[in-house]
Amino acid sequence: MDSPDCPNGAVSGRGGILPELRGAEFDAAYLQYIVKEHEEAVDDFADEAKEGHSPQLKAYAAKILPTLQEPLQLTRDLSAKCQ
């Protein structure tokens, strides 16, 4: 079953490599994927907080940004341990 949250197929199997990996290789590749996805989300929220056109959206993005940054750092730390 394909995951709608994985448009590039990295996890879902549509041309992605993760279904072919096992054990520590899977863990490392999956964490790299998650870090990349978290970084993109944090970047999007940071951009909105700085350059957004709507005052309400800018405020919301600024408020939520620290909540997104914490799991990103945790995921980066875990990924570094798996390298």
C-alpha positions, 0 to 999 in steps of 0.5 A: 500500500502506498502512503500518500504522505510519501510522494517521492516513494522513499518509504512507500515502495514506489521507486524508493530504496527503503523497502529494499533495506533491512536492519541498520541500513534501513534505520539510517536511511529512514532517519535521513528521510525523516530529518529531510522532511522535518528540515523542510517543514521547519524551513517552511514555517520559518519562512512564513514566520519571517516573510508571510503576508498574513499577520495571523499566519506569521504569528501562528508559524512563529508560535509553532516553530519551536515545537517543530524544531525540537523533534528535528533536533532529536531526529538529527541526534538519533540519525548521527548515532546511526551513521 
